[in-house]
Amino acid sequence: MKIAFTSDEKRGLESTMSYHFGHCPYFVIVDIEGNKVSKVESIENPLAESHNPGELPGFMKDLGVEVIATGGMGPRAQEFFKQFGIKPIIGVYGKVKDVLEELVGEKIEFDENMEISDETGHSHEHIPIDNVEDEIRRLKMEVAELRKEIAELKSLLKNR
């Protein structure tokens, strides 16, 4: 079985999972034979900056991916993956190796009817910002660092 994991880093199994499949900078592609990992490859997301709906699922299909694991994915993208015969698993976080162990150990349950909404339901106060692009870039970096910290904590807790 070939599983693709969205990733914020190019560190193979030690990579931190990315929240959104479409804009992640990397994919970690893992080949599994039985319960053993036979190959791990980190590749850049060639469509991270812009892509049309359905392009990434087609790219994954061309790579032979059967499952894609990510933090978040909209219902339309989930449908595209299903049309290509690729099972989307959403709502996962942490290090790729920990998520992989959960998948192989069948600890993650996949609800085929589960949908992830882009709406958070939280109200946000409007704060004027001089340079919106700089603030967005800063916040993205901060979020990536927080995901790394969460992945490290999850890994530490798992090994206790």
Secondary structure, 3 states (H helix, E strand, C coil): CEEEEEECCCCHHHCEECCECCCCCEEEEEEEECCEEEEEEEEECCCCCCCCCCHHHHHHHHCCCCEEEECECCHHHHHHHHHCCCEEEECCCCEHHHHHHHHHCCCCCCCCCCCCCCCCCCCCCCCCCCCHHHHHHHHHHHHHHHHHHHHHHHHHHHCC
